Amino acid sequence: VRTQAAVEGAAVLGAGGELIHLNDSLRSLTRGSLHNAQSLSDVLGRIREPAELASRLTVSELSLRPWRGECVLRLEDGSALRVELHADVVPGPDGKVLGFLLTFHDRTALHEALAIRSRLEGALVASLKPREEEAPSTAPSPARDLLAAILTNANLAALDVADAPGFAANPALLNQIEDSVRRATRLQSRLAAWHGDQD
């Protein structure tokens, strides 16, 4: 099994759950938290969420079916790492279980990007809400119209980034969009104050 050059963190275990190999990506991803690991239970013992997962993913259970899902690892330095875990059986020619392959996909950037996108969507809704609550006779607000247009375009840009292949590698771009929206909001407040002074 080739794991050393893999981008994902990987652990190879024998049929009895004994740890055979950790690749460099997994060592780096977990920041040395698995340096004393010797078995499946040691590796999965780092799982904190879901709390019951480590006890459920036994050698017997994984021999029957693979497992896919997200979980949170508690690292040795006390930090949390959200990953997508794939636990697969490695079968032999006769169908017997030769061992197991665990791959860990870092989901930190993905969740950061989703959180930023959610905040941008919230900002868009908040910018439109006052207009919905205005009486029909209320005069239109050019400043608020400007902000709504900026937020709409920013949100669409964020969605374009989020929908692009591999967008989780671009949380910095979403952060830049969010910063631009914050600056636009401050500018809108000044425009609104100036507009009020002119009335």
C-alpha positions in Angstrom: 0.0 0.0 0.0 1.5 3.4 -1.0 1.0 6.0 1.7 4.2 7.9 2.0 3.5 10.3 -0.9 -0.2 10.7 -0.2 -1.6 14.1 0.5 -4.0 12.6 3.0 -2.9 11.3 6.4 -2.9 7.5 6.4 -2.4 4.7 8.9 -1.9 1.1 7.9 -2.9 -1.6 10.4 -2.7 -5.4 10.4 -5.6 -7.8 10.6 -5.4 -7.7 14.4 -5.5 -4.0 14.6 -1.7 -3.6 15.2 -0.3 -0.4 13.7 2.1 -1.0 10.9 2.8 2.4 9.4 1.9 6.1 9.8 2.7 8.3 6.8 4.4 11.6 7.1 1.2 13.5 6.2 -0.6 12.0 9.2 2.3 12.7 11.5 2.3 16.3 10.3 -1.5 16.6 10.4 -1.7 15.4 14.0 1.4 17.3 15.1 3.1 14.3 16.6 0.0 13.2 18.6 0.2 9.6 17.4 4.0 9.1 18.0 3.3 6.5 20.7 0.3 4.8 18.9 0.6 1.0 18.5 -2.9 -0.1 17.6 -6.2 0.8 16.1 -7.6 1.8 19.5 -4.6 4.1 20.0 -5.2 5.9 16.7 -9.0 6.2 17.2 -8.5 7.0 20.8 -7.8 10.6 19.7 -11.4 11.0 18.5 -13.5 13.2 20.7 -16.6 13.8 18.6 -18.7 11.7 18.1 -17.8 10.5 21.6 -18.9 6.9 21.0 -17.2 6.5 17.7 -13.8 5.2 18.9 -15.5 2.4 20.9 -17.7 1.4 17.9 -15.0 1.2 15.3 -13.4 -2.1 16.4 -11.5 -4.6 14.3 -14.6 -6.9 14.2 -16.8 -4.0 13.1 -14.5 -2.8 10.4 -14.0 -6.3 9.1 -17.7 -6.3 8.2 -18.1 -2.9 6.7 -16.1 0.3 5.9 -16.8 3.5 7.6 -17.0 7.1 6.3 -17.7 10.3 8.2 -16.5 13.4 9.9 -15.0 13.4 13.4 -13.0 15.7 15.7 -9.6 14.6 16.9 -8.1 16.0 20.2 -4.4 16.6 19.6 -1.7 16.3 22.2 -1.3 20.1 22.4 -5.0 20.4 23.4 -6.2 21.7 20.0 -9.1 20.1 18.0 -8.8 18.9 14.4 -11.8 18.2 12.3 -11.2 15.5 9.7 -13.1 13.2 7.4 -12.1 9.6 8.2 -12.2 6.8 5.8 -11.7 3.3 7.3 -11.4 0.5 4.8 -10.6 -3.2 4.8 -7.6 -4.4 2.8 -8.7 -7.8 1.5 -6.4 -10.6 0.4 -6.8 -12.8 -2.8 -8.9 -15.3 -0.8 -11.2 -12.6 0.6 -9.7 -12.8 4.1 -8.9 -9.5 5.9 -5.2 -8.6 5.5 -5.5 -5.4 7.4 -7.0 -1.9 7.4 -6.3 1.5 5.9 -7.4 4.6 7.7 -7.2 7.9 5.8 -7.7 11.3 7.4 -8.7 14.3 5.3 -8.3 17.7 6.9 -11.6 19.6 6.9 -10.5 22.7 8.8 -10.3 25.0 5.8 -13.6 23.6 4.5 -15.4 24.5 7.6 -13.7 27.9 7.9 -14.9 28.7 4.3 -18.4 27.5 5.0 -18.5 29.7 8.2 -17.4 32.7 6.2 -19.9 32.1 3.5 -22.7 31.8 6.1 -21.7 35.1 7.6 -21.8 36.8 4.2 -25.2 35.4 3.6 -26.3 36.6 7.0 -25.0 40.1 6.2 -26.9 40.1 3.0 -30.2 39.2 4.8 -29.5 41.8 7.5 -28.9 44.5 4.8 -32.2 43.7 3.1 -34.4 43.3 6.3 -34.8 47.0 7.1 -36.1 47.7 3.6 -38.7 45.0 4.1 -39.9 46.6 7.3 -40.2 50.1 5.9 -43.7 51.5 5.2 -44.6 51.7 1.5 -44.5 55.5 1.8 -41.0 55.6 3.1 -38.6 57.3 0.7 -35.9 54.9 -0.8 -32.5 55.0 0.7 -29.7 55.2 -1.9 -27.1 54.4 0.7 -28.8 51.2 1.8 -29.4 50.3 -1.9 -25.7 50.7 -2.5 -24.8 48.5 0.5 -27.3 45.8 -0.6 -25.8 45.8 -4.1 -22.2 45.4 -2.7 -23.2 42.7 -0.3 -25.1 40.8 -3.0 -22.1 40.9 -5.3 -19.8 39.8 -2.5 -22.1 37.0 -1.6 -22.2 35.8 -5.2 -18.4 36.0 -5.4 -18.2 33.9 -2.2 -20.6 31.3 -3.6 -18.5 31.2 -6.8 -15.4 30.5 -4.8 -17.3 27.9 -2.6 -18.7 26.1 -5.7 -15.3 25.9 -7.4 -13.3 22.6 -7.3 -11.0 22.6 -4.3 -12.4 25.8 -2.9 -11.5 24.6 0.7 -7.9 25.6 -0.3 -9.0 29.2 -0.7 -10.3 30.4 2.7 -7.9 33.3 2.5 -9.9 34.5 -0.6 -13.2 34.3 1.3 -11.6 36.2 4.2 -10.6 39.0 1.8 -14.2 39.1 0.5 -15.5 39.3 4.1 -13.1 42.1 4.9 -14.3 44.0 1.8 -17.9 43.6 3.0 -17.0 45.0 6.5 -15.3 48.0 4.9 -18.4 48.5 2.7 -20.6 48.4 5.7 -18.6 51.0 7.5 -18.6 53.2 4.3 -22.4 52.7 4.1 -22.8 53.9 7.7 -20.9 57.1 6.8 -22.9 57.6 3.6 -26.2 57.1 5.5 -25.1 59.7 8.2 -24.1 62.1 5.5 -27.3 61.5 3.6 -29.3 62.2 6.8 -27.5 65.4 7.3 -28.5 66.6 3.8 -32.2 65.9 4.4 
